[in-house]
Amino acid sequence: MKSICIEAPARICLFGDHQDYLGLPVIACAINRYIRLHAVPNTSSFFNIQMPDIKAQRQILIDEPFQSLESKDFFGSALRVVRRYGCNPNQGFDIIIKSNIPINAGVSSSSALVVAWIQFLLETFGCDHEIVPQFIAELAYEAEVLEHNAPGGRMDMYTIAIGEILYIDTSKNLSFESIENPFNELILVESGVPKDTIQLLSNVKTKVSKALDIVTSRYPDFNIAYVSIEDYDQLSLVLPEQLKPYFYAAIKNHEITQKAHVEFKKEGPNLESLGLLMTAHNNILKDLLKVTVPKVDHLINIALEAGALGAKIVGSGGGGSIVVIAPSNKSKLIINTLLKAGAKKAYPVKVAKGSKRI
């Protein structure tokens, strides 16, 4: 066996936060920040994994069954998953994993790691399935979400494995389509406030799901994917007051995502229109789902005051990063203004291709 290097990008959710676990569409893109896994065969029966960026290392026996899993042990869960598809490691490797993806910042550093690890295993040891991006994404979803009984959806894995800008219908009959990139660049802003993905995601998902269950019990034909905001007043009558904001947010965010999809599909998408929709989406996340924090709110306001066309928190919330759509002639001004306002980092990023062997 020869050495192998896999590169997997970070991802940004542009529209549809807190929608994929409802089976609703999302619009997300891969960006040019990467995790890189470089593996060289050794003469042992171990994967010797070095992660210098976080000063960590791991040694895994190649036939370790992982009958039980530690929390967030994605190396172990991925090995359990790939074996179900006929991928059986039979050679040790010395592996170095490096990354310039910000950690705990809402841009899916963990999903990028899972995708890279699974792609390495599949391409190195083979399996009983054609190795294509969608297959890699599905196995990464199984490894990161299903194996750990986590509350997330498929958006992260599919965007990272497939790349570019994707409109992903996350319903039971999952499908996706590529969207032509209208952005010269986007601005990624690291707030410096660590996010709290699992707790926030679980809390919001529980409340939204409870609201939908109550409405469905009263209206058996109800389907959130076909409801408009005009239906809210009637449908919400059956809900307790504390669940109404979550129900409204689910409907409104779906509507905003659909409007953004229409704009993206135009021959010449209007960036100002996309920016307004992005900010409107963020306002729902802030005011109704309450997944932002004061520093994130402050940085978004600063970006808009400096001339940004739109801005929103990235990921499930509770901190992390924001994404900014900016006119090309104001990008440097907005970045400098954000840094002066207390952003940990702010820099331009470009839409990128999906995970690949390099």
Helices and strands as residue ranges (DSSP letters): E 4-15, G 20-22, E 26-41, E 46-51, G 52-54, E 56-61, H 74-83, E 93-99, H 109-125, H 133-141, I 142-146, H 155-162, E 165-169, E 175-179, E 186-190, H 197-218, G 224-226, G 229-231, H 232-235, G 236-238, G 241-243, H 244-265, H 271-287, H 294-305, E 310-313, E 321-325, G 328-330, H 331-340, E 345-349, E 356-357
